[in-house]
Amino acid sequence: MTATIYERDSSGHRFTHPRAWCVIHLDALRHNARVLATRAGVPLVAMVKADAYGLGAVAVAKALGAPFADEGVHGFHDRRAYDESGASGTPGASDTVGASLWALGVATVPEAIALRDAGCEARILCCSPLLNEELPAALQARMIPSLHRAEDIVSWSSRSDAPWHLAIDTGMNRAGVRWSDTASLAHIVAQHKPQGVYTHFHSAQLGNASRELQTQRFANAIAALPLPQDTLLHAANSYAIAATPSAQTEPQSAPATQHDNGATSAEPGSAGGRRQRWHLARPGVSLYGVQAHTGLDLKPVLHVYARVVDIRDVQVGESVSYDATWTAHRQSRIATVAVGYGDGYRRSLSNVGEMIVGEARVRVVGNVTMDLTMIDVTDVPCEVGDIVTVLGGSIDEVAQQANLSPYELLVGWRLRLPRVYRESV
């Protein structure tokens, strides 16, 4: 059945009969945030880097309760949100997501600038290292940078008393001061106190002993630093949140406590004979419904739809698409769908991917092309103009079909497709 679509894209422009589009379900996003916040037992740094993993950083930030200049305060106040004291405002009684949001997480200065230009007044924590020449722009954007080089710490602190976080590398070998070298920064940290100190788990989803080892290293690293008692400590990404029961459910944990900086703390585990206290958690991909290795009750946030633009009969022995990788073994009815790798539907889904026509799953046949993908609709009713569900549920399943990381598949949909935001499925 041909359907007429009347929606508005992420810029508020109405469009009709799109060739293909993304639908982002904001209620599912908030559900996932609540699940993760409850599990973590501490406030969240919601990762919205890479344009919120391709789903639109501004829309996602608003849905999570981040304050914007044109919408009032949902989670905490602007200037105090960036103030080193970290004092938070009082969220509305119904805004349980905003109440659990401590900051937004980004990876670059331009990502923070884009949020500020849209009126975002939340704390913004940059979780990637910056070059020294980027620090003035970061300060102008009211970012909280991640620093680990002595010269950068001095440079930042000489410009302002604005907060910063110390990044410690405990085994990722990507960024941060090496856990065994933190003592070399002790004199710098004594003069220029960080608001927070953190590390990043490299394999929390694997269930091996690496998380415990990194936690041990982190505890040893911070023990070598003269940190104030109220320094915020954080490490847990999506998979670590799932692996560690919250403060409310972990029998060996101390009760969560409120700190002057607006965060609370929970004690999910011990390291080196002492219990490691976390104050924040940094969920990323699980916010957007990726469930692999989590076991949590998460909902898919992203759905992708496209329209059938052509249908043809293919005879036995005839091939479909570039390189003739698929040949008809029976007389087949092949539909051409207006989505391809130029939109984010990966070429590695050629001959293995599935789409949904009506309520039936159908197979992708032939190589996925830049703008078009062919599907076998021999056994299902299908007409030109029909809407096909390209991605309708588990992004983990599609990523597995494509032999891709779900992260990689998720961010790819931002290439060309308009985004539609809905409050309910």
Residue pairs with C-beta under 8 A, 6 or more apart in sequence:
1 383
1 386
2 383
2 384
2 385
2 386
3 385
3 386
3 387
4 16
4 17
5 15
5 16
5 17
5 18
5 21
5 387
6 14
6 16
7 14
7 15
7 18
7 21
7 420
8 14
8 15
8 420
9 15
9 21
9 418
9 419
9 420
10 56
10 58
10 59
10 418
10 419
10 420
10 421
15 21
15 418
17 307
18 307
18 418
19 306
19 307
19 309
19 338
19 339
20 304
20 305
20 306
20 307
20 337
20 338
20 339
20 343
20 390
20 417
21 304
21 305
21 306
21 417
21 418
21 419
21 420
22 55
22 302
22 303
22 304
22 305
22 413
22 417
22 418
22 419
22 420
23 302
23 303
23 304
23 305
23 419
23 420
23 421
23 422
24 55
24 56
24 59
24 60
24 301
24 302
24 419
24 420
24 421
24 422
25 299
25 300
25 301
25 302
25 303
25 422
25 423
25 424
25 425
26 59
26 63
26 421
26 422
26 423
27 422
27 423
27 424
27 425
28 289
28 299
28 300
28 301
28 425
29 60
29 63
29 64
29 287
29 288
29 301
30 63
30 64
30 97
31 298
31 299
32 286
32 287
32 288
32 289
32 298
32 299
32 301
33 44
33 46
33 64
33 97
33 100
33 101
33 283
33 287
34 96
34 97
34 100
35 296
35 297
35 298
36 44
36 238
36 241
36 281
36 283
36 286
36 287
36 296
37 43
37 44
37 97
37 100
38 246
38 248
39 241
39 242
39 244
39 245
39 246
39 296
40 236
40 241
40 244
40 246
40 266
40 281
40 283
41 246
41 247
41 248
41 249
41 250
41 253
41 256
41 264
41 266
41 268
42 247
42 256
42 263
42 264
42 265
42 266
42 278
42 279
42 280
42 281
43 100
43 101
43 102
43 262
43 263
43 264
43 279
43 280
43 281
44 100
44 101
44 102
44 280
44 281
44 282
44 283
45 102
45 103
45 104
45 105
45 125
45 127
45 234
45 280
45 281
45 282
46 60
46 61
46 64
46 66
46 101
46 103
46 104
46 105
46 283
46 287
47 53
47 104
47 105
47 106
47 127
47 282
47 283
47 284
47 287
48 57
48 60
48 61
48 104
48 105
48 106
48 111
48 115
49 105
49 106
49 107
49 108
49 111
49 127
49 128
49 284
50 107
50 111
50 411
50 414
51 57
51 111
51 411
51 414
52 59
52 60
52 61
52 288
53 284
53 285
53 288
53 407
53 410
53 411
54 344
54 410
54 411
54 412
54 413
54 414
55 288
55 301
55 302
55 410
55 413
55 414
55 419
56 419
56 421
57 104
57 106
57 111
57 114
57 115
58 114
58 115
58 118
58 120
59 419
59 421
60 287
61 68
61 104
61 115
61 120
61 122
62 68
62 71
63 97
63 421
64 97
64 98
64 101
64 104
65 74
65 75
65 91
65 95
65 97
65 98
65 99
65 101
66 74
66 75
66 98
66 101
66 104
66 120
66 121
66 122
67 73
67 74
67 75
67 76
67 77
67 78
67 81
67 89
67 98
67 120
67 121
67 122
68 118
68 119
68 120
68 121
69 78
69 119
69 120
69 121
70 119
71 119
73 89
73 121
74 91
74 92
74 95
74 98
75 88
75 89
75 91
75 95
75 98
75 99
75 101
75 122
76 87
76 88
76 89
76 91
76 101
76 122
76 123
76 262
77 87
77 88
77 89
77 121
78 121
80 86
80 87
80 88
80 89
81 88
81 103
81 121
81 122
81 123
82 123
82 142
82 144
82 162
82 163
84 161
84 162
84 163
84 195
85 260
85 261
86 123
86 163
86 195
86 232
86 260
86 261
86 262
86 263
87 260
87 261
87 262
88 102
88 262
91 98
91 99
92 98
101 122
102 123
102 262
102 263
102 280
103 122
103 123
103 124
103 125
103 144
103 280
104 115
104 120
104 122
104 123
104 124
104 125
105 124
105 125
105 126
105 127
105 282
105 284
106 112
106 115
106 124
106 125
106 126
106 127
106 143
107 126
107 127
107 128
108 126
108 128
109 126
109 130
109 134
109 137
109 138
109 141
109 143
112 124
112 126
112 138
112 141
112 142
112 143
113 137
113 141
115 122
115 124
116 124
116 141
116 142
123 144
124 141
124 142
124 143
124 144
125 143
125 144
125 146
125 165
126 138
126 143
126 144
126 145
126 146
127 146
127 167
127 200
127 282
128 146
128 175
129 146
129 147
129 148
129 167
129 175
129 176
130 138
130 145
130 146
130 147
130 152
132 151
132 152
132 155
135 145
135 152
135 155
135 156
135 159
136 159
138 145
139 156
139 159
139 160
139 162
142 162
144 162
144 163
144 164
144 165
144 195
144 196
145 156
145 164
145 165
146 164
146 165
146 166
146 167
146 175
146 176
146 198
147 153
147 156
147 164
147 165
147 166
147 167
147 194
148 166
148 167
148 168
148 169
148 175
148 176
148 177
148 185
149 177
150 184
150 185
150 188
153 164
153 166
153 185
153 188
153 189
153 192
154 188
154 192
156 162
156 164
156 192
157 164
157 191
157 192
163 194
163 195
163 196
164 194
164 195
165 194
165 195
165 196
165 197
165 198
165 232
166 176
166 177
166 185
166 189
166 194
166 196
166 197
166 198
166 225
167 175
167 176
167 177
167 198
167 199
167 200
168 176
168 177
168 178
168 179
168 182
168 197
168 198
168 199
168 218
168 221
168 222
169 175
169 176
169 177
169 178
169 179
169 199
170 179
170 199
170 200
170 213
170 214
170 215
170 217
170 218
170 221
171 179
171 202
171 210
171 213
171 214
171 217
172 199
172 200
172 201
172 202
174 200
176 199
176 200
177 184
177 185
177 221
179 199
179 217
179 218
179 220
179 221
180 217
180 221
182 221
182 222
182 224
182 225
183 224
183 225
185 225
186 224
186 225
186 226
189 225
189 226
189 227
190 226
193 227
193 228
193 231
194 227
194 231
195 231
195 232
195 261
196 231
196 232
196 233
196 234
196 279
196 280
197 222
197 225
197 227
197 231
197 232
197 233
198 233
198 234
198 235
198 280
198 282
199 214
199 217
199 218
199 221
199 235
200 235
200 237
201 210
201 211
201 214
201 235
201 236
201 237
201 239
201 240
202 210
202 214
203 210
203 211
204 210
204 211
204 236
204 237
204 239
204 240
204 243
205 239
205 292
205 293
205 294
206 293
207 243
207 293
211 240
211 243
212 269
212 271
214 235
215 235
215 269
215 271
215 276
216 271
216 272
218 235
218 271
218 276
219 271
219 272
219 274
219 276
220 271
220 272
222 233
223 272
230 259
230 260
230 261
232 259
232 261
232 263
232 279
232 280
233 265
233 276
233 277
233 278
233 279
233 280
234 278
234 279
234 280
234 281
234 282
235 278
236 244
236 268
236 278
236 281
236 282
237 281
237 282
237 283
237 284
238 283
238 284
238 285
238 286
238 287
238 290
238 294
239 286
239 293
239 294
240 281
241 281
241 283
241 286
242 286
242 293
242 294
242 295
242 296
244 250
244 268
244 269
245 253
245 268
246 266
246 268
247 253
247 254
247 255
247 256
247 264
247 265
247 266
247 267
247 268
248 256
250 266
250 267
250 268
252 267
252 270
252 275
253 266
253 267
253 268
253 275
254 266
254 267
254 275
254 277
256 264
256 265
256 266
257 264
257 265
258 264
259 265
259 279
261 279
263 279
263 280
264 279
265 277
265 278
265 279
266 277
266 278
267 275
267 276
267 277
267 278
268 276
268 278
269 275
269 276
270 276
285 406
285 407
285 410
286 294
286 296
286 298
287 301
288 301
288 302
288 395
288 410
289 298
289 299
289 300
289 301
289 302
289 395
290 298
290 395
290 396
290 406
290 407
290 410
291 298
291 394
291 396
292 396
292 406
300 392
300 393
300 394
300 395
302 391
302 395
302 410
302 413
303 389
303 391
303 392
303 393
304 339
304 344
304 345
304 389
304 390
304 391
304 392
304 413
304 417
305 387
305 388
305 389
305 390
306 337
306 338
306 339
306 343
306 373
306 387
306 388
306 390
307 337
307 338
307 385
307 386
307 387
307 388
308 335
308 336
308 337
308 338
308 382
308 383
308 384
308 385
308 386
308 387
308 388
309 336
309 337
309 338
309 372
309 384
310 335
310 336
310 384
311 333
311 334
311 335
311 336
311 377
311 382
311 383
311 384
312 333
312 334
312 336
313 331
313 332
313 333
313 334
314 320
314 328
314 331
314 332
314 333
314 334
315 328
315 331
316 328
316 329
316 330
316 331
317 327
317 328
318 327
318 328
319 325
319 326
319 327
319 328
319 366
320 326
320 327
320 328
320 334
320 365
320 366
320 374
321 350
321 365
321 366
321 367
321 368
321 369
321 374
322 366
322 367
322 369
323 367
324 366
325 350
325 351
325 366
325 367
326 351
326 365
326 366
330 378
331 378
332 365
332 376
332 378
333 376
333 377
333 378
333 382
334 365
334 374
334 375
334 376
334 377
335 357
335 374
335 375
335 377
335 382
335 386
335 388
336 372
336 373
336 374
337 355
337 372
337 373
337 374
337 375
337 388
337 390
338 371
338 372
339 345
339 371
339 372
339 373
339 390
339 417
340 368
340 369
340 370
340 371
340 372
340 373
341 347
341 368
341 369
341 370
342 370
342 371
342 415
342 416
343 371
343 413
343 415
343 416
343 417
344 409
344 412
344 413
344 414
344 415
344 416
344 417
345 353
345 368
345 373
345 390
346 368
346 402
346 404
346 409
346 412
347 367
347 368
348 402
348 403
348 404
349 364
349 368
349 373
349 398
349 401
349 402
350 364
350 366
350 367
350 368
351 363
351 364
351 365
351 366
351 367
352 363
352 364
352 401
352 402
353 363
353 364
353 368
353 373
353 398
353 401
353 402
354 361
354 362
354 363
354 364
354 401
355 361
355 362
355 364
355 373
355 375
355 388
355 389
355 390
356 362
356 388
356 389
356 392
357 375
357 377
357 380
357 381
357 382
357 386
357 388
357 389
358 380
358 381
358 382
360 379
360 380
362 375
362 376
362 377
362 379
362 380
363 375
363 376
364 373
364 374
364 375
365 374
365 375
365 376
366 374
375 388
391 398
391 413
395 406
395 409
395 410
396 406
398 409
399 405
399 406
399 408
399 409
402 409
